[in-house]
Amino acid sequence: MDRDAARGAATRIDGVRISFGSYDAVKDISLQVAAGEFLCLLGPSGCGKSTLLSALAGFTPATAGTVSVDGRPIDGPSPERGMVFQSSEALFDWLTVRQNVAFGPRMRGMSRAKQAALADEYLGLVGLRGFADKFPDQLSGGMRQRVQIARVLANRPRIVLMDEPFGALDAQTRQVMQEEMDRIWRESGCTVVFVTHDIDEAIILGDRIAVMTAGPAASIKNVYDVKLPRPRDETSPDAIALHQKLRQDIGQEVRAALREQGLASGEEDG
């Protein structure tokens, strides 16, 4: 792996508000992500996690504030920021696994030999070199997600943005993919911003966990450093204590959202 080509970039969110008409999805968000860091965005459904990730990808412009990479404002999509979606439907069903992974390099005019070498490199990284000539519909859900990750990494991004990529997988496959993602991140050297609503997943993967408040006008409630050795053991006393803090944070936000909708009493959150 060419770690110099794949090393991560720092990204910064300063006073960001993202509005759709009169609706503020997120508001007054400021957050820094260090080069090579694995940051998890955690929060209740509808809190704007995916909207914020879309702004980092350059798909959704900030209404106010700035989003930048290594000090340069983001003004649109870029190969240096790769996006992995929850659904593997983003793959091209009519292309083989190798062709899917080589698609980005081919669009950049890379030679066929270099395309093939790059595809083999990243398929090896995700453990799918033996499935290079298969089509996506011949693979399991977890394997398709690995192909999607390899396709993003083949573009040599400095930041990988992941929007609940394992949310549709069964529990056993999801656990395997979490372990694999930890390994892939460490080997690639990329910066990763990972959206999830699963507390255990955030603890297993994140260097830091940024907890978002409930929407609308969501902001950052707390940021936690995860000072646990890798690979993570979510049953360790320190992991359990962190889980309790995160669960309390999320619980407070869910109850606040329900009260806003008139669906819960005004009991103390404790």
C-alpha positions as CSV (number, residue, x, y, z in Angstrom):
1,M,0.0,0.0,0.0
2,D,1.3,3.4,-1.0
3,R,0.6,5.2,2.3
4,D,1.9,8.5,1.0
5,A,-0.8,8.5,-1.8
6,A,-3.5,7.4,0.6
7,R,-2.7,9.5,3.7
8,G,-5.5,11.3,5.3
9,A,-6.4,15.0,5.2
10,A,-7.7,17.2,7.9
11,T,-11.2,18.7,7.6
12,R,-12.8,21.5,9.5
13,I,-16.4,22.6,10.0
14,D,-16.8,26.1,11.2
15,G,-20.2,27.5,12.4
16,V,-22.1,25.6,9.7
17,R,-25.8,25.9,9.2
18,I,-27.6,23.9,6.5
19,S,-31.1,25.0,5.6
20,F,-33.7,23.8,3.2
21,G,-36.0,26.8,2.8
22,S,-37.1,27.8,6.2
23,Y,-36.1,24.4,7.7
24,D,-32.7,24.3,9.5
25,A,-31.4,20.8,9.3
26,V,-28.2,21.6,11.3
27,K,-27.1,24.8,13.0
28,D,-24.0,26.3,14.5
29,I,-21.9,23.1,14.0
30,S,-18.1,23.4,14.5
31,L,-15.9,20.3,14.4
32,Q,-12.3,19.5,13.5
33,V,-11.2,16.1,12.2
34,A,-7.4,15.4,12.3
35,A,-5.6,13.9,9.3
36,G,-5.9,10.1,9.6
37,E,-8.5,10.2,12.3
38,F,-11.5,7.9,12.5
39,L,-14.4,10.1,13.6
40,C,-17.9,8.7,14.3
41,L,-21.0,10.9,14.0
42,L,-23.6,9.5,16.4
43,G,-27.1,10.7,16.9
44,P,-30.8,9.8,16.8
45,S,-32.6,9.4,13.5
46,G,-33.4,12.6,11.7
47,C,-30.7,14.6,13.5
48,G,-28.9,15.7,10.3
49,K,-25.9,13.3,10.4
50,S,-26.3,12.4,6.7
51,T,-26.9,16.1,5.8
52,L,-23.6,17.0,7.4
53,L,-21.8,14.2,5.7
54,S,-23.3,15.4,2.4
55,A,-21.8,18.8,3.0
56,L,-18.4,17.2,3.6
57,A,-18.8,15.3,0.3
58,G,-19.6,18.6,-1.5
59,F,-23.1,17.5,-2.5
60,T,-24.9,19.9,-0.2
61,P,-23.6,23.5,0.2
62,A,-23.6,25.1,3.7
63,T,-26.1,27.9,4.1
64,A,-23.8,29.6,6.5
65,G,-20.3,28.9,7.9
66,T,-17.5,27.0,6.1
67,V,-16.4,23.4,5.4
68,S,-12.8,22.9,4.4
69,V,-10.1,20.3,3.7
70,D,-6.6,21.2,4.7
71,G,-7.6,24.9,4.8
72,R,-9.3,24.8,1.4
73,P,-13.0,25.5,1.2
74,I,-15.1,22.6,-0.2
75,D,-17.0,23.9,-3.2
76,G,-18.2,20.7,-4.7
77,P,-17.5,16.9,-5.0
78,S,-13.9,15.8,-5.4
79,P,-12.1,12.4,-5.8
80,E,-10.1,13.3,-2.7
81,R,-13.4,12.7,-0.7
82,G,-14.9,9.3,-1.4
83,M,-18.5,8.4,-0.3
84,V,-19.6,4.9,0.8
85,F,-23.4,4.6,1.0
86,Q,-25.6,2.4,3.1
87,S,-26.9,0.5,0.1
88,S,-24.7,-1.5,-2.2
89,E,-27.1,-0.5,-5.1
90,A,-24.5,2.2,-5.8
91,L,-22.5,-0.6,-7.6
92,F,-23.0,-1.1,-11.3
93,D,-24.7,-4.5,-11.7
94,W,-23.6,-4.8,-15.4
95,L,-19.9,-4.6,-14.5
96,T,-17.8,-7.2,-12.8
97,V,-16.3,-6.6,-9.4
98,R,-12.9,-5.7,-10.9
99,Q,-14.6,-3.3,-13.4
100,N,-16.5,-1.7,-10.6
101,V,-13.4,-1.0,-8.6
102,A,-11.5,0.2,-11.7
103,F,-14.3,2.5,-12.8
104,G,-12.9,5.7,-11.1
105,P,-9.3,5.2,-12.4
106,R,-10.8,4.5,-15.9
107,M,-12.7,7.7,-15.8
108,R,-9.5,9.6,-15.0
109,G,-7.9,8.2,-18.1
110,M,-5.6,5.7,-16.4
111,S,-4.1,2.9,-18.6
112,R,-5.8,-0.5,-18.5
113,A,-2.7,-2.1,-16.9
114,K,-2.7,0.5,-14.1
115,Q,-6.5,0.1,-13.7
116,A,-6.1,-3.6,-13.3
117,A,-3.2,-3.3,-10.9
118,L,-5.1,-0.8,-8.7
119,A,-8.2,-2.9,-8.7
120,D,-6.3,-6.0,-7.7
121,E,-4.5,-4.0,-4.9
122,Y,-7.7,-2.8,-3.3
123,L,-9.6,-6.0,-3.8
124,G,-6.8,-7.7,-2.0
125,L,-7.1,-5.1,0.8
126,V,-10.8,-6.0,1.3
127,G,-10.2,-9.7,0.8
128,L,-12.1,-10.1,-2.5
129,R,-9.3,-10.7,-5.1
130,G,-10.7,-14.2,-5.8
131,F,-14.1,-12.7,-6.7
132,A,-12.8,-10.1,-9.2
133,D,-14.7,-11.7,-12.2
134,K,-18.0,-12.1,-10.4
135,F,-20.9,-9.7,-10.8
136,P,-22.4,-7.8,-7.8
137,D,-25.6,-9.9,-7.7
138,Q,-23.5,-13.0,-7.2
139,L,-22.1,-11.7,-3.9
140,S,-23.5,-11.5,-0.4
141,G,-24.5,-8.2,1.1
142,G,-21.3,-7.9,3.1
143,M,-19.2,-8.7,0.1
144,R,-20.9,-6.0,-2.0
145,Q,-20.2,-3.5,0.7
146,R,-16.5,-4.5,0.6
147,V,-16.6,-3.9,-3.2
148,Q,-18.0,-0.5,-2.6
149,I,-15.3,0.3,-0.1
150,A,-12.6,-0.9,-2.5
151,R,-14.1,1.2,-5.4
152,V,-13.9,4.3,-3.2
153,L,-10.4,3.5,-2.1
154,A,-9.2,2.9,-5.6
155,N,-9.7,6.6,-6.3
156,R,-7.0,7.2,-3.6
157,P,-9.2,9.6,-1.5
158,R,-7.7,11.4,1.5
159,I,-11.1,11.3,3.3
160,V,-13.6,8.5,3.2
161,L,-17.2,9.4,4.2
162,M,-19.4,6.5,5.2
163,D,-23.2,6.9,5.7
164,E,-24.3,3.9,7.9
165,P,-22.6,1.5,5.5
166,F,-23.4,-1.6,7.6
167,G,-26.9,-0.7,8.6
168,A,-28.6,-3.1,6.3
169,L,-26.4,-6.1,7.2
170,D,-27.3,-8.9,9.6
171,A,-25.7,-8.8,13.1
172,Q,-23.0,-11.4,12.4
173,T,-22.0,-9.8,9.0
174,R,-22.0,-6.4,10.5
175,Q,-19.6,-7.4,13.3
176,V,-17.2,-8.9,10.7
177,M,-17.4,-5.7,8.6
178,Q,-16.7,-3.6,11.6
179,E,-13.5,-5.6,12.3
180,E,-12.6,-5.4,8.6
181,M,-13.2,-1.6,8.5
182,D,-10.9,-1.1,11.4
183,R,-8.1,-3.0,9.6
184,I,-8.7,-1.3,6.2
185,W,-8.6,2.1,7.8
186,R,-5.4,1.4,9.6
187,E,-3.8,0.0,6.4
188,S,-5.0,2.8,4.1
189,G,-4.1,5.8,6.3
190,C,-7.3,7.6,5.2
191,T,-9.3,10.0,7.3
192,V,-12.7,8.5,8.0
193,V,-16.0,10.2,9.0
194,F,-18.5,7.5,9.8
195,V,-22.2,8.1,10.4
196,T,-24.0,5.7,12.6
197,H,-26.8,5.5,15.1
198,D,-25.4,2.4,16.7
199,I,-23.5,3.1,20.0
200,D,-21.5,-0.1,20.0
201,E,-20.4,0.4,16.4
202,A,-19.1,3.9,17.3
203,I,-17.2,2.6,20.2
204,I,-15.6,-0.2,18.2
205,L,-14.5,2.1,15.3
206,G,-14.0,5.7,16.5
207,D,-11.0,7.5,17.7
208,R,-13.6,10.2,18.7
209,I,-17.3,10.1,18.8
210,A,-19.3,13.3,18.1
211,V,-22.8,13.1,19.5
212,M,-25.4,15.2,17.7
213,T,-28.5,16.7,19.2
214,A,-32.0,15.9,17.9
215,G,-33.2,17.8,14.9
216,P,-34.3,20.2,13.6
217,A,-31.5,22.7,13.9
218,A,-29.2,19.9,15.3
219,S,-25.8,20.7,16.7
220,I,-23.0,18.9,18.5
221,K,-23.9,17.9,22.0
222,N,-20.7,16.2,23.1
223,V,-17.4,14.9,21.7
224,Y,-15.8,11.9,23.4
225,D,-12.2,10.6,23.0
226,V,-12.2,6.8,22.7
227,K,-9.0,5.9,24.6
228,L,-9.5,2.1,24.2
229,P,-6.9,-0.3,22.7
230,R,-7.6,-1.8,19.3
231,P,-9.1,-4.2,18.5
232,R,-11.8,-3.0,20.8
233,D,-13.6,-5.1,23.4
234,E,-17.1,-3.6,24.0
235,T,-17.5,-5.7,27.1
236,S,-14.5,-4.1,28.9
237,P,-15.3,-1.8,31.9
238,D,-14.1,1.3,30.1
239,A,-16.2,0.5,27.0
240,I,-19.3,-0.2,29.1
241,A,-18.8,3.2,31.0
242,L,-18.5,5.0,27.7
243,H,-21.6,3.2,26.3
244,Q,-23.6,4.4,29.3
245,K,-22.6,8.0,28.7
246,L,-23.4,7.8,25.0
247,R,-26.7,6.1,25.8
248,Q,-27.6,8.8,28.2
249,D,-26.8,11.5,25.7
250,I,-28.9,9.9,22.9
251,G,-31.7,9.1,25.3
252,Q,-31.9,12.8,26.4
253,E,-32.1,13.8,22.7
254,V,-34.8,11.2,21.8
255,R,-36.9,12.2,24.7
256,A,-36.5,15.9,23.9
257,A,-37.6,15.2,20.3
258,L,-40.6,13.2,21.5
259,R,-41.6,16.0,23.8
260,E,-41.3,18.5,21.0
261,Q,-43.8,16.4,19.1
262,G,-46.1,16.1,22.1
263,L,-45.5,12.3,22.3
264,A,-43.8,12.2,25.7
265,S,-44.2,13.7,29.1
266,G,-41.9,16.4,30.5
267,E,-40.1,14.0,32.9
268,E,-36.6,14.8,34.0
269,D,-33.9,13.1,31.9
270,G,-31.8,12.2,34.9
